[in-house]
Amino acid sequence: MQFLRQSWRHREELTDLRQDIYVRVYESAQRQIPQSAKPFVFAIARNLLIDRIRHARIIPIEGVADLESIEVPSEEPGPDRNAIARDELRRLKLALDRLPPRCRDAVILKRVEKLTRPEIALRMGISENTVKRHLTDAAHLLADMLYTGDVNPGSRS
């Protein structure tokens, strides 16, 4: 009881807590007798107090008159994120459109259609090494265009 008095601020609940601890100890002891009773009882008491604190932090829905007053972050991106995403997609489309046709086809087959290099080679009628070269060239060109602002894909050194 001394531990409970020091650890719990609601004095009127101490006897109920003690009874709940007894119940948990009894139920656990029916399954298996603990090696050391004192640490076992204190562990149960600590866990029960933690459970009570967690439970006290939960706001019941019936207790909130206006559900709109609960500030729950939306899963939907805000208008700023939508605008940024649209701008990034527009820039990516422009960059893809500026790629050489074979590089663009290889990138679309790889990244959009999720094909493997052998599947791309078969579909495009070229060797796997050529697919690898197209993908590598496309990656360099896209990086140049998107991250350095170089919109002319032929200007790579």
CNS distance restraints for C-alpha pairs under 8 A (distance, minus, plus):
assign (resid   1 and name CA) (resid   5 and name CA) 6.07 0.50 0.50
assign (resid   1 and name CA) (resid  14 and name CA) 7.65 0.50 0.50
assign (resid   1 and name CA) (resid  18 and name CA) 7.31 0.50 0.50
assign (resid   2 and name CA) (resid   6 and name CA) 6.23 0.50 0.50
assign (resid   3 and name CA) (resid   7 and name CA) 6.04 0.50 0.50
assign (resid   4 and name CA) (resid   8 and name CA) 5.65 0.50 0.50
assign (resid   4 and name CA) (resid  14 and name CA) 6.68 0.50 0.50
assign (resid   4 and name CA) (resid  45 and name CA) 7.78 0.50 0.50
assign (resid   5 and name CA) (resid   9 and name CA) 7.27 0.50 0.50
assign (resid   5 and name CA) (resid  11 and name CA) 7.03 0.50 0.50
assign (resid   5 and name CA) (resid  14 and name CA) 7.14 0.50 0.50
assign (resid   8 and name CA) (resid  14 and name CA) 7.64 0.50 0.50
assign (resid   8 and name CA) (resid  49 and name CA) 7.55 0.50 0.50
assign (resid  10 and name CA) (resid  14 and name CA) 7.16 0.50 0.50
assign (resid  13 and name CA) (resid  17 and name CA) 6.14 0.50 0.50
assign (resid  14 and name CA) (resid  18 and name CA) 6.17 0.50 0.50
assign (resid  15 and name CA) (resid  19 and name CA) 6.30 0.50 0.50
assign (resid  16 and name CA) (resid  20 and name CA) 6.19 0.50 0.50
assign (resid  17 and name CA) (resid  21 and name CA) 6.15 0.50 0.50
assign (resid  17 and name CA) (resid  48 and name CA) 7.92 0.50 0.50
assign (resid  18 and name CA) (resid  22 and name CA) 6.28 0.50 0.50
assign (resid  19 and name CA) (resid  23 and name CA) 6.22 0.50 0.50
assign (resid  20 and name CA) (resid  24 and name CA) 6.26 0.50 0.50
assign (resid  21 and name CA) (resid  25 and name CA) 6.08 0.50 0.50
assign (resid  21 and name CA) (resid  41 and name CA) 7.48 0.50 0.50
assign (resid  21 and name CA) (resid  44 and name CA) 6.49 0.50 0.50
assign (resid  21 and name CA) (resid  45 and name CA) 5.95 0.50 0.50
assign (resid  21 and name CA) (resid  48 and name CA) 7.31 0.50 0.50
assign (resid  22 and name CA) (resid  26 and name CA) 6.01 0.50 0.50
assign (resid  23 and name CA) (resid  27 and name CA) 6.10 0.50 0.50
assign (resid  24 and name CA) (resid  28 and name CA) 6.04 0.50 0.50
assign (resid  24 and name CA) (resid  44 and name CA) 7.22 0.50 0.50
assign (resid  25 and name CA) (resid  29 and name CA) 5.94 0.50 0.50
assign (resid  25 and name CA) (resid  41 and name CA) 6.72 0.50 0.50
assign (resid  25 and name CA) (resid  44 and name CA) 7.27 0.50 0.50
assign (resid  26 and name CA) (resid  30 and name CA) 6.25 0.50 0.50
assign (resid  27 and name CA) (resid  31 and name CA) 6.95 0.50 0.50
assign (resid  28 and name CA) (resid  32 and name CA) 6.27 0.50 0.50
assign (resid  28 and name CA) (resid  33 and name CA) 7.45 0.50 0.50
assign (resid  29 and name CA) (resid  33 and name CA) 4.64 0.50 0.50
assign (resid  29 and name CA) (resid  34 and name CA) 6.76 0.50 0.50
assign (resid  34 and name CA) (resid  40 and name CA) 6.80 0.50 0.50
assign (resid  36 and name CA) (resid  40 and name CA) 6.30 0.50 0.50
assign (resid  37 and name CA) (resid  41 and name CA) 6.10 0.50 0.50
assign (resid  38 and name CA) (resid  42 and name CA) 6.31 0.50 0.50
assign (resid  39 and name CA) (resid  43 and name CA) 6.00 0.50 0.50
assign (resid  40 and name CA) (resid  44 and name CA) 6.28 0.50 0.50
assign (resid  41 and name CA) (resid  45 and name CA) 6.17 0.50 0.50
assign (resid  42 and name CA) (resid  46 and name CA) 6.06 0.50 0.50
assign (resid  43 and name CA) (resid  47 and name CA) 6.10 0.50 0.50
assign (resid  44 and name CA) (resid  48 and name CA) 6.02 0.50 0.50
assign (resid  45 and name CA) (resid  49 and name CA) 6.21 0.50 0.50
assign (resid  46 and name CA) (resid  50 and name CA) 6.23 0.50 0.50
assign (resid  47 and name CA) (resid  51 and name CA) 6.14 0.50 0.50
assign (resid  48 and name CA) (resid  52 and name CA) 6.21 0.50 0.50
assign (resid  49 and name CA) (resid  53 and name CA) 6.20 0.50 0.50
assign (resid  50 and name CA) (resid  54 and name CA) 6.19 0.50 0.50
assign (resid  51 and name CA) (resid  55 and name CA) 6.05 0.50 0.50
assign (resid  52 and name CA) (resid  56 and name CA) 6.05 0.50 0.50
assign (resid  53 and name CA) (resid  57 and name CA) 6.46 0.50 0.50
assign (resid  54 and name CA) (resid  58 and name CA) 6.86 0.50 0.50
assign (resid  59 and name CA) (resid  63 and name CA) 6.88 0.50 0.50
assign (resid  59 and name CA) (resid  64 and name CA) 7.72 0.50 0.50
assign (resid  60 and name CA) (resid  64 and name CA) 7.10 0.50 0.50
assign (resid  61 and name CA) (resid  67 and name CA) 7.74 0.50 0.50
assign (resid  66 and name CA) (resid  70 and name CA) 7.70 0.50 0.50
assign (resid  77 and name CA) (resid  81 and name CA) 5.73 0.50 0.50
assign (resid  77 and name CA) (resid  82 and name CA) 6.45 0.50 0.50
assign (resid  78 and name CA) (resid  82 and name CA) 6.32 0.50 0.50
assign (resid  79 and name CA) (resid  83 and name CA) 6.14 0.50 0.50
assign (resid  80 and name CA) (resid  84 and name CA) 6.20 0.50 0.50
assign (resid  81 and name CA) (resid  85 and name CA) 6.01 0.50 0.50
assign (resid  82 and name CA) (resid  86 and name CA) 6.07 0.50 0.50
assign (resid  83 and name CA) (resid  87 and name CA) 6.15 0.50 0.50
assign (resid  84 and name CA) (resid  88 and name CA) 6.15 0.50 0.50
assign (resid  85 and name CA) (resid  89 and name CA) 6.13 0.50 0.50
assign (resid  86 and name CA) (resid  90 and name CA) 6.11 0.50 0.50
assign (resid  87 and name CA) (resid  91 and name CA) 6.18 0.50 0.50
assign (resid  88 and name CA) (resid  92 and name CA) 6.08 0.50 0.50
assign (resid  89 and name CA) (resid  93 and name CA) 6.06 0.50 0.50
assign (resid  90 and name CA) (resid  94 and name CA) 6.23 0.50 0.50
assign (resid  91 and name CA) (resid  95 and name CA) 6.12 0.50 0.50
assign (resid  91 and name CA) (resid 146 and name CA) 7.25 0.50 0.50
assign (resid  92 and name CA) (resid  96 and name CA) 6.03 0.50 0.50
assign (resid  92 and name CA) (resid 146 and name CA) 7.31 0.50 0.50
assign (resid  93 and name CA) (resid  97 and name CA) 6.02 0.50 0.50
assign (resid  94 and name CA) (resid  98 and name CA) 6.32 0.50 0.50
assign (resid  95 and name CA) (resid  99 and name CA) 6.58 0.50 0.50
assign (resid  95 and name CA) (resid 142 and name CA) 6.26 0.50 0.50
assign (resid  95 and name CA) (resid 145 and name CA) 6.34 0.50 0.50
assign (resid  95 and name CA) (resid 146 and name CA) 7.12 0.50 0.50
assign (resid  95 and name CA) (resid 151 and name CA) 7.28 0.50 0.50
assign (resid  96 and name CA) (resid 104 and name CA) 6.12 0.50 0.50
assign (resid  96 and name CA) (resid 142 and name CA) 7.33 0.50 0.50
assign (resid  97 and name CA) (resid 104 and name CA) 7.43 0.50 0.50
assign (resid  98 and name CA) (resid 151 and name CA) 7.80 0.50 0.50
assign (resid  98 and name CA) (resid 152 and name CA) 7.63 0.50 0.50
assign (resid  98 and name CA) (resid 153 and name CA) 6.66 0.50 0.50
assign (resid  99 and name CA) (resid 103 and name CA) 6.28 0.50 0.50
assign (resid  99 and name CA) (resid 104 and name CA) 5.55 0.50 0.50
assign (resid  99 and name CA) (resid 138 and name CA) 6.84 0.50 0.50
assign (resid  99 and name CA) (resid 141 and name CA) 7.29 0.50 0.50
assign (resid  99 and name CA) (resid 142 and name CA) 7.80 0.50 0.50
assign (resid  99 and name CA) (resid 153 and name CA) 6.56 0.50 0.50
assign (resid 100 and name CA) (resid 104 and name CA) 6.13 0.50 0.50
assign (resid 101 and name CA) (resid 105 and name CA) 6.11 0.50 0.50
assign (resid 102 and name CA) (resid 106 and name CA) 6.19 0.50 0.50
assign (resid 102 and name CA) (resid 134 and name CA) 6.89 0.50 0.50
assign (resid 103 and name CA) (resid 107 and name CA) 6.20 0.50 0.50
assign (resid 103 and name CA) (resid 134 and name CA) 4.76 0.50 0.50
assign (resid 103 and name CA) (resid 135 and name CA) 6.21 0.50 0.50
assign (resid 103 and name CA) (resid 137 and name CA) 7.07 0.50 0.50
assign (resid 103 and name CA) (resid 138 and name CA) 5.44 0.50 0.50
assign (resid 104 and name CA) (resid 108 and name CA) 6.17 0.50 0.50
assign (resid 104 and name CA) (resid 138 and name CA) 7.00 0.50 0.50
assign (resid 105 and name CA) (resid 109 and name CA) 6.10 0.50 0.50
assign (resid 106 and name CA) (resid 110 and name CA) 6.05 0.50 0.50
assign (resid 106 and name CA) (resid 120 and name CA) 6.77 0.50 0.50
assign (resid 106 and name CA) (resid 131 and name CA) 6.62 0.50 0.50
assign (resid 106 and name CA) (resid 134 and name CA) 6.53 0.50 0.50
assign (resid 106 and name CA) (resid 135 and name CA) 6.22 0.50 0.50
assign (resid 107 and name CA) (resid 111 and name CA) 5.76 0.50 0.50
assign (resid 107 and name CA) (resid 112 and name CA) 7.60 0.50 0.50
assign (resid 107 and name CA) (resid 135 and name CA) 6.08 0.50 0.50
assign (resid 107 and name CA) (resid 138 and name CA) 7.07 0.50 0.50
assign (resid 108 and name CA) (resid 112 and name CA) 5.03 0.50 0.50
assign (resid 108 and name CA) (resid 113 and name CA) 6.53 0.50 0.50
assign (resid 109 and name CA) (resid 113 and name CA) 4.85 0.50 0.50
assign (resid 109 and name CA) (resid 114 and name CA) 6.26 0.50 0.50
assign (resid 109 and name CA) (resid 115 and name CA) 5.76 0.50 0.50
assign (resid 109 and name CA) (resid 120 and name CA) 6.48 0.50 0.50
assign (resid 110 and name CA) (resid 114 and name CA) 4.84 0.50 0.50
assign (resid 110 and name CA) (resid 115 and name CA) 4.99 0.50 0.50
assign (resid 110 and name CA) (resid 116 and name CA) 6.53 0.50 0.50
assign (resid 110 and name CA) (resid 117 and name CA) 7.45 0.50 0.50
assign (resid 110 and name CA) (resid 120 and name CA) 7.27 0.50 0.50
assign (resid 111 and name CA) (resid 115 and name CA) 7.61 0.50 0.50
assign (resid 115 and name CA) (resid 119 and name CA) 5.85 0.50 0.50
assign (resid 115 and name CA) (resid 120 and name CA) 6.18 0.50 0.50
assign (resid 116 and name CA) (resid 120 and name CA) 6.16 0.50 0.50
assign (resid 117 and name CA) (resid 121 and name CA) 6.04 0.50 0.50
assign (resid 117 and name CA) (resid 128 and name CA) 6.01 0.50 0.50
assign (resid 117 and name CA) (resid 131 and name CA) 6.50 0.50 0.50
assign (resid 117 and name CA) (resid 132 and name CA) 7.29 0.50 0.50
assign (resid 118 and name CA) (resid 122 and name CA) 6.17 0.50 0.50
assign (resid 118 and name CA) (resid 128 and name CA) 5.87 0.50 0.50
assign (resid 119 and name CA) (resid 123 and name CA) 6.11 0.50 0.50
assign (resid 120 and name CA) (resid 124 and name CA) 5.94 0.50 0.50
assign (resid 120 and name CA) (resid 128 and name CA) 7.82 0.50 0.50
assign (resid 120 and name CA) (resid 131 and name CA) 7.03 0.50 0.50
assign (resid 121 and name CA) (resid 125 and name CA) 5.61 0.50 0.50
assign (resid 121 and name CA) (resid 126 and name CA) 4.91 0.50 0.50
assign (resid 121 and name CA) (resid 127 and name CA) 5.40 0.50 0.50
assign (resid 121 and name CA) (resid 128 and name CA) 5.34 0.50 0.50
assign (resid 121 and name CA) (resid 130 and name CA) 7.87 0.50 0.50
assign (resid 121 and name CA) (resid 131 and name CA) 6.10 0.50 0.50
assign (resid 122 and name CA) (resid 126 and name CA) 6.66 0.50 0.50
assign (resid 122 and name CA) (resid 127 and name CA) 7.81 0.50 0.50
assign (resid 126 and name CA) (resid 130 and name CA) 6.39 0.50 0.50
assign (resid 126 and name CA) (resid 131 and name CA) 7.05 0.50 0.50
assign (resid 127 and name CA) (resid 131 and name CA) 6.44 0.50 0.50
assign (resid 128 and name CA) (resid 132 and name CA) 6.16 0.50 0.50
assign (resid 129 and name CA) (resid 133 and name CA) 6.17 0.50 0.50
assign (resid 130 and name CA) (resid 134 and name CA) 6.11 0.50 0.50
assign (resid 131 and name CA) (resid 135 and name CA) 6.14 0.50 0.50
assign (resid 132 and name CA) (resid 136 and name CA) 6.08 0.50 0.50
assign (resid 133 and name CA) (resid 137 and name CA) 5.99 0.50 0.50
assign (resid 134 and name CA) (resid 138 and name CA) 5.96 0.50 0.50
assign (resid 135 and name CA) (resid 139 and name CA) 6.07 0.50 0.50
assign (resid 136 and name CA) (resid 140 and name CA) 6.34 0.50 0.50
assign (resid 137 and name CA) (resid 141 and name CA) 6.10 0.50 0.50
assign (resid 138 and name CA) (resid 142 and name CA) 5.91 0.50 0.50
assign (resid 139 and name CA) (resid 143 and name CA) 6.06 0.50 0.50
assign (resid 140 and name CA) (resid 144 and name CA) 6.16 0.50 0.50
assign (resid 141 and name CA) (resid 145 and name CA) 6.13 0.50 0.50
assign (resid 141 and name CA) (resid 153 and name CA) 5.80 0.50 0.50
assign (resid 141 and name CA) (resid 156 and name CA) 7.46 0.50 0.50
assign (resid 142 and name CA) (resid 146 and name CA) 5.83 0.50 0.50
assign (resid 143 and name CA) (resid 147 and name CA) 5.51 0.50 0.50
assign (resid 143 and name CA) (resid 148 and name CA) 7.34 0.50 0.50
assign (resid 144 and name CA) (resid 148 and name CA) 5.23 0.50 0.50
assign (resid 144 and name CA) (resid 149 and name CA) 6.76 0.50 0.50
assign (resid 144 and name CA) (resid 150 and name CA) 5.76 0.50 0.50
assign (resid 144 and name CA) (resid 151 and name CA) 7.82 0.50 0.50
assign (resid 144 and name CA) (resid 153 and name CA) 7.77 0.50 0.50
assign (resid 144 and name CA) (resid 156 and name CA) 7.85 0.50 0.50
assign (resid 145 and name CA) (resid 149 and name CA) 5.08 0.50 0.50
assign (resid 145 and name CA) (resid 150 and name CA) 4.52 0.50 0.50
assign (resid 145 and name CA) (resid 151 and name CA) 5.01 0.50 0.50
assign (resid 145 and name CA) (resid 152 and name CA) 7.32 0.50 0.50
assign (resid 145 and name CA) (resid 153 and name CA) 7.05 0.50 0.50
assign (resid 146 and name CA) (resid 150 and name CA) 7.36 0.50 0.50
assign (resid 150 and name CA) (resid 155 and name CA) 7.92 0.50 0.50
